[in-house]
Amino acid sequence: MNTNYWVKASEIIDDGRWYAISSDKEFYSVNCNRPKDYIVTEGGPLVTFRSDNLVCDFKNLSVREIVVPGQ
């Protein structure tokens, strides 16, 4: 039954302080044409979950953009 009851499980605010353990040579070899501290402002049709050395078991997973009223 859909009760429209949502519980926030996580929040990430893109403030540009992302990091990469890889060297600059390796990081820029993927040719994404973005700097390491790029702030993502454009949306897209895909969501990617990455887990290093972690096993996840999702059930009824949904990803949504939350637009705060008045912004």
Rosetta blueprint (number, residue, H / E / L):
1 M L
2 N L
3 T L
4 N L
5 Y L
6 W L
7 V L
8 K L
9 A L
10 S L
11 E L
12 I L
13 I L
14 D L
15 D L
16 G L
17 R L
18 W L
19 Y L
20 A L
21 I L
22 S L
23 S L
24 D H
25 K H
26 E H
27 F H
28 Y H
29 S L
30 V L
31 N L
32 C L
33 N L
34 R L
35 P L
36 K L
37 D L
38 Y L
39 I L
40 V L
41 T L
42 E L
43 G L
44 G L
45 P L
46 L L
47 V L
48 T L
49 F L
50 R L
51 S L
52 D L
53 N L
54 L L
55 V L
56 C L
57 D L
58 F L
59 K L
60 N L
61 L L
62 S L
63 V L
64 R L
65 E L
66 I L
67 V L
68 V L
69 P L
70 G L
71 Q L
